[in-house]
Amino acid sequence: MRYDDRLTTVLKGRLPEGNAAAMQWRQVADLLAQKPGRLVNDDVQSGLTRLRDLHERVGESERLSAVTALDGRLRSAPLLVYLCADNDVICDAALEAADLPDEIWADVIPQLSSRAQTLLSGRKDLGVLARQALQMDAPANSEPTEPLTLVKEDEFTETNDNSVMEPTEESSQISTLVAKIADYQKNRANDVSTPLSPERDHRSYFVEAIDAINFETDDSGTIIWAEGPPKGAIVGVTIAEPTFDDGPGPDAYGAAAFRQRMPLENARMRLCGAPIVAGDWRMSAIPYFGEETGRFKGYRGVMRRPNAAEDAGHNDLDVERREQLQQLIHELRTPLNAIIGFSEIIEQQLFGPASFEYRTLSRNIVDEAQRLLTGFEDLDIAAKIDAGQVASQSGLTEPDWLLDRLSQRLQSLTESKSVELHISKAEPVRSFALDSESVERIFARLLSAAIIACENGEELNGNLRTRIGSQPVNHFSLSRPSRIKGISEEELLDPSHGIEGDAGDAPLLGLGFSLRLVRNLAKSANGMLTISDDKIGLTLPAAATSEIGVRETELE
């Protein structure tokens, strides 16, 4: 069991001033908004109290910027009610940013002002329960909810405890608000639901049956037409940028295919907002071009709900585990970096002379810690790829720059294994149509795994050339290391597959994991990794415009 104490950490100490106050207001609002299910009521009350205490120290423009940044991620009912008690500008932004389940909306609506309810009635993504809550008066047996007021700076006092505030009427009101909403949600399952009218029941049944959406985008990737759900639920969503956090958008493969104007086949797509479209989809689409000009005009395609096999492994539990893994990796990096720093101090004798034995031991510690960090980074990247959070950015990477970087990066590894790596270019070679960080990451991991799979003193030969066509690509072929010859592609890509021999030479997570990571990285960049009997091939997009001569010259 792990405890998320980020909010507690942020709330420690005295109230900040100036820019620090605005930063803390944004941090607290962000923590409360995104993961309300992980915060107990006391934490929610403490967070809301801190927002109230910072109210006079944070300007309206800064609060508005923080709330606007929560667009589609405000999932905390108490925080929404609190923000709606602010001025009209903040209230409007909070309602726009809110993304609550239908039953939570039904609990929240009675707590809002009449102006907020009127504004909320214009949203087209509210469910049946929320619409009913907007149309009906508050229950006769409930106490009227007083509007939440935001206290001024001189209306509270600080104690000597640096962080504990004296109880005030507003603190009690926040506590009551949090408890009331929690009680609504806890007891809703025991309440008798308001029966739906035949007309509404029929409409709900029809909406749930929608399992396909035909759509069309403009040249920027923004959906401009849709057939299936109400147009307001999907028009305006883009397929050009990969989704991050819980927002709408495609996976990295879909976004990369859009940049290259390539057909999409079963790319993952997430939609948010209206219950009729919210959730995961699979998207297939093709680009279309103007008949007269031949210019790219957008995509036309269809989205469908994933079947049981495609949806397996991507449920809420997997998302939770992936987030826990990424946070664990982040927490492990800090002590490892500290260990590396102190070991380098001893090795370089920065604090005084050290014996040769101590310096050698420190060097070994640095090497092992760096190996662990590389393994953690690979795990982090693999988790992000699985979540669709890794996307190669558009750009250009020169082959000469790449080879120089790889030569510097792999020098110590080739020397320790006594491996000779020769890479030739069939000139001219076009630039890679990817950012330099993505290209270097893919090549470095492939070549590192290949070098480790070599016998001491072995020679590796690679060749890089541009293949011209409607979609030009740069193809890199590498000779198979001797220790993995005769092994099938399926076995090589098995994450559990390792290399026989010294365990210290092998990749931390196994050769199979490293090759599979390279393959997924290449796929996210709209490329591919292929393995034949004697070659390993890597294909990545090349620049679309370049002067290519007929004659090729091999340069090493």
Secondary structure as UniProt FT lines:
FT   HELIX           6..11
FT   HELIX           18..34
FT   HELIX           36..38
FT   HELIX           41..53
FT   HELIX           55..57
FT   HELIX           60..68
FT   TURN            69..73
FT   HELIX           77..84
FT   HELIX           88..97
FT   HELIX           102..108
FT   HELIX           109..111
FT   HELIX           114..120
FT   TURN            121..122
FT   HELIX           128..135
FT   TURN            140..141
FT   HELIX           153..155
FT   TURN            160..161
FT   HELIX           169..187
FT   HELIX           188..190
FT   HELIX           198..208
FT   STRAND          212..217
FT   TURN            219..220
FT   STRAND          222..227
FT   HELIX           231..233
FT   TURN            234..236
FT   TURN            245..246
FT   STRAND          249..250
FT   HELIX           252..259
FT   TURN            260..261
FT   STRAND          264..271
FT   TURN            275..277
FT   STRAND          279..289
FT   TURN            291..293
FT   STRAND          296..304
FT   HELIX           308..311
FT   TURN            312..313
FT   HELIX           316..347
FT   TURN            348..351
FT   HELIX           356..386
FT   TURN            387..388
FT   HELIX           399..417
FT   STRAND          420..427
FT   HELIX           436..452
FT   TURN            456..457
FT   STRAND          459..467
FT   STRAND          473..479
FT   HELIX           482..484
FT   TURN            485..486
FT   HELIX           489..492
FT   TURN            495..496
FT   TURN            503..505
FT   TURN            508..509
FT   HELIX           511..524
FT   TURN            525..526
FT   STRAND          528..531
FT   STRAND          535..542
FT   STRAND          553..555
//
